Amino acid sequence: RLYHGDREKIDTAYRYPVKKIVIAEWLREMFKRDYGIEVDLVLNSVDKKQFSKQPRTENPNDIRILMLHHTYAWKGTKEGIEVVQRLKETYPNVKLILFGARKPNIREVPYDEYYFNLPQKKLAWMYSNADIFLCPSWDEGFTLPSIEAMACGCALVTYGTGSARHYAYNGVTAMVAERLNQEDLYRKTELLVKNPVLRNKIARGGYEFIQKMPTWEDRAKELLDIFKKVSGGR
């Protein structure tokens, strides 16, 4: 509804009389505020068997900033790249690592490495070889890549979006910038680049938080309970 399609048609679909389940509190608040509809909430989780810290194989002297590349403007790719390019001017050991399914021309997007359609089994390696995961999205449903990166020991920098409130606590599990404030995003990222003690603290705090999160199995049970209520217990 925020960025895609005809809003009137989408609103009509949202009001269709079927059971609704959302993956973040801010979405539940939206349905209540804008439509007067109560919906169920099942938060996302991360597969801790797939996403866990692995030994670093890339240059330990580089500060590797990992970011999802996307062509949608609201994903914040442009702003994130600008942040990293500014950092490179002062910190020559900063490297921009992108991944995604839309590999761009390097003349258009100045990355140091690009992982194109990386197999699922290689994602944990990619996250584990990054120092910072930068999430410049303007909004997200829940932002699975952020918690996947945290599970692999990455220090997270993110905008304070509605979804981030579930896992990004400024100075504890992440560095959280004011939403759409690119200068603040730069400052928060620079703090981690120039301060390895803080970077390790945030990475550790994020990792420990993820380890305490409910599992996918726990969330599946919550979903099953909702199905049982809708079906009268069958």
PLY file of the C-alpha trace (Angstrom):
ply
format ascii 1.0
element vertex 234
property float x
property float y
property float z
element edge 233
property int vertex1
property int vertex2
end_header
0.00 0.00 0.00
2.84 2.40 0.72
4.75 2.14 -2.55
3.03 -0.21 -5.00
-0.21 -0.38 -6.89
-3.48 1.53 -6.83
-4.09 2.51 -3.20
-7.88 2.43 -3.56
-7.80 -1.11 -4.93
-5.38 -2.22 -2.24
-7.58 -0.70 0.47
-10.54 -2.64 -0.95
-8.54 -5.86 -0.75
-7.52 -5.13 2.84
-11.18 -4.74 3.81
-12.17 -8.08 2.29
-13.77 -10.19 5.07
-11.10 -12.82 5.60
-8.87 -13.49 8.61
-5.78 -11.30 8.53
-2.38 -12.08 10.01
0.55 -9.65 10.02
4.24 -10.06 10.82
4.96 -6.85 12.73
3.27 -4.66 15.32
3.34 -1.55 13.12
1.21 -3.38 10.55
-1.31 -4.37 13.20
-1.46 -0.74 14.29
-2.02 0.34 10.68
-5.01 -1.99 10.26
-6.54 -0.75 13.51
-5.90 2.93 12.79
-6.79 3.07 9.09
-9.45 0.36 8.76
-10.76 -0.31 12.26
-9.80 -3.96 11.82
-8.29 -6.18 14.51
-5.72 -8.56 13.07
-3.57 -11.31 14.52
0.18 -10.92 14.92
2.80 -13.61 14.32
6.27 -12.11 14.41
8.99 -13.39 12.14
11.97 -15.34 13.38
15.26 -16.50 11.93
16.39 -20.03 11.16
19.27 -20.31 13.62
20.36 -23.61 12.09
20.97 -21.92 8.76
22.12 -18.53 10.03
24.99 -18.78 12.50
28.48 -17.34 12.82
31.10 -18.90 10.56
34.88 -18.37 10.44
35.96 -15.28 8.56
37.77 -15.97 5.31
38.10 -12.43 3.93
40.75 -9.80 4.78
40.40 -9.03 8.53
41.89 -5.56 8.02
39.01 -4.47 5.80
35.81 -3.07 7.27
33.24 -4.79 5.14
29.85 -3.07 4.95
27.19 -5.38 3.56
23.97 -4.12 2.00
21.09 -5.58 0.02
20.94 -4.11 -3.47
17.49 -3.38 -4.89
16.00 -1.26 -7.67
13.01 -0.06 -5.63
13.71 3.46 -4.35
12.18 2.71 -0.93
14.78 0.02 -0.32
17.26 2.88 0.14
20.03 1.45 -2.03
20.95 4.87 -3.37
21.21 6.43 0.09
23.14 3.49 1.49
25.70 3.60 -1.30
26.15 7.34 -0.78
26.79 6.75 2.93
29.47 4.16 2.20
31.08 6.28 -0.52
31.45 9.15 1.96
33.01 6.79 4.50
35.51 5.54 1.93
36.86 9.07 1.55
38.06 9.02 5.17
38.46 5.30 5.83
40.20 3.63 2.86
39.81 0.14 4.34
36.00 0.34 4.06
34.60 -2.02 1.41
31.07 -2.03 0.02
29.67 -5.52 -0.38
26.34 -5.84 -2.17
24.09 -8.82 -2.75
20.83 -9.29 -4.58
19.05 -10.58 -7.66
19.53 -7.54 -9.89
23.26 -7.16 -10.51
23.92 -3.62 -11.77
26.61 -2.22 -14.04
29.61 -1.43 -11.84
29.89 1.97 -13.54
26.46 2.79 -12.15
26.89 1.26 -8.69
30.44 1.47 -7.28
30.63 -1.75 -5.25
33.75 -3.67 -4.24
32.06 -7.08 -4.34
28.66 -8.24 -5.52
27.04 -11.58 -4.66
24.44 -12.30 -7.31
21.70 -14.81 -6.45
23.90 -16.41 -3.82
22.69 -19.92 -2.88
20.88 -20.11 0.46
23.60 -22.29 1.95
26.18 -19.53 1.30
24.29 -16.67 2.94
25.63 -17.32 6.44
29.18 -17.21 5.05
28.44 -13.89 3.37
26.98 -12.34 6.54
29.80 -13.75 8.70
32.37 -12.07 6.47
30.84 -8.64 6.95
31.52 -6.30 9.85
28.45 -4.09 9.42
25.06 -4.75 7.87
23.55 -1.50 6.61
19.78 -1.41 6.15
18.71 1.94 4.64
15.13 0.87 3.75
12.51 3.55 4.33
10.03 0.90 5.53
9.99 -2.87 5.81
7.48 -5.50 6.84
10.03 -7.12 9.16
13.43 -7.07 7.40
14.62 -10.67 7.52
18.13 -9.84 6.17
18.77 -7.65 9.23
18.09 -10.41 11.73
19.89 -12.97 9.56
22.96 -10.72 9.64
22.66 -10.27 13.42
22.49 -14.05 13.84
25.82 -14.29 11.99
27.58 -11.73 14.19
27.15 -8.61 12.03
26.71 -5.19 13.64
23.45 -3.70 12.36
22.86 -0.08 11.30
19.27 0.69 10.37
16.67 3.39 10.12
14.15 3.39 12.95
11.36 1.84 10.91
8.25 0.22 12.34
9.68 -3.25 11.96
13.03 -2.36 13.54
11.43 -1.83 16.94
11.23 -5.60 17.34
15.00 -6.17 17.30
16.97 -2.91 16.84
17.65 -1.17 20.16
19.98 1.76 19.69
23.38 1.26 21.27
22.50 -2.25 22.42
21.57 -4.53 19.51
22.01 -2.02 16.67
22.75 1.57 15.77
19.40 3.12 14.91
19.17 6.30 12.83
16.20 8.59 12.57
14.00 7.36 9.73
14.93 8.97 6.38
17.66 11.06 8.02
20.59 10.14 5.78
23.05 12.26 7.74
22.13 10.42 10.93
22.51 7.12 9.09
26.01 8.22 8.07
26.92 9.23 11.63
25.66 5.96 13.11
27.58 3.94 10.53
30.75 5.97 11.02
30.64 5.32 14.76
30.95 1.61 14.07
33.60 2.06 11.39
35.96 4.06 13.59
35.25 2.35 16.92
35.96 -1.40 16.85
35.05 -1.76 20.53
31.58 -0.34 19.89
31.27 -2.37 16.70
32.01 -5.59 18.56
29.63 -4.59 21.37
26.76 -4.01 18.97
27.52 -7.20 17.04
27.57 -9.21 20.25
24.39 -7.57 21.56
22.56 -8.29 18.32
23.80 -11.87 18.20
22.74 -12.57 21.79
19.32 -11.02 21.18
18.71 -13.28 18.19
19.68 -16.35 20.19
16.87 -15.58 22.65
14.25 -15.01 19.96
11.48 -17.58 19.55
12.30 -20.16 16.89
10.53 -20.77 13.58
8.91 -23.77 15.28
7.55 -21.50 18.04
6.09 -19.13 15.45
4.58 -22.04 13.53
2.73 -23.10 16.70
1.36 -19.57 17.08
0.15 -19.68 13.49
-1.43 -23.09 14.02
-3.30 -21.77 17.06
-4.80 -19.01 14.89
-5.87 -21.57 12.27
-7.51 -23.67 14.97
-9.47 -20.69 16.29
-10.68 -19.79 12.81
-11.72 -23.39 12.07
-13.42 -23.91 15.42
-10.63 -26.06 16.84
-10.41 -28.55 13.98
0 1
1 2
2 3
3 4
4 5
5 6
6 7
7 8
8 9
9 10
10 11
11 12
12 13
13 14
14 15
15 16
16 17
17 18
18 19
19 20
20 21
21 22
22 23
23 24
24 25
25 26
26 27
27 28
28 29
29 30
30 31
31 32
32 33
33 34
34 35
35 36
36 37
37 38
38 39
39 40
40 41
41 42
42 43
43 44
44 45
45 46
46 47
47 48
48 49
49 50
50 51
51 52
52 53
53 54
54 55
55 56
56 57
57 58
58 59
59 60
60 61
61 62
62 63
63 64
64 65
65 66
66 67
67 68
68 69
69 70
70 71
71 72
72 73
73 74
74 75
75 76
76 77
77 78
78 79
79 80
80 81
81 82
82 83
83 84
84 85
85 86
86 87
87 88
88 89
89 90
90 91
91 92
92 93
93 94
94 95
95 96
96 97
97 98
98 99
99 100
100 101
101 102
102 103
103 104
104 105
105 106
106 107
107 108
108 109
109 110
110 111
111 112
112 113
113 114
114 115
115 116
116 117
117 118
118 119
119 120
120 121
121 122
122 123
123 124
124 125
125 126
126 127
127 128
128 129
129 130
130 131
131 132
132 133
133 134
134 135
135 136
136 137
137 138
138 139
139 140
140 141
141 142
142 143
143 144
144 145
145 146
146 147
147 148
148 149
149 150
150 151
151 152
152 153
153 154
154 155
155 156
156 157
157 158
158 159
159 160
160 161
161 162
162 163
163 164
164 165
165 166
166 167
167 168
168 169
169 170
170 171
171 172
172 173
173 174
174 175
175 176
176 177
177 178
178 179
179 180
180 181
181 182
182 183
183 184
184 185
185 186
186 187
187 188
188 189
189 190
190 191
191 192
192 193
193 194
194 195
195 196
196 197
197 198
198 199
199 200
200 201
201 202
202 203
203 204
204 205
205 206
206 207
207 208
208 209
209 210
210 211
211 212
212 213
213 214
214 215
215 216
216 217
217 218
218 219
219 220
220 221
221 222
222 223
223 224
224 225
225 226
226 227
227 228
228 229
229 230
230 231
231 232
232 233
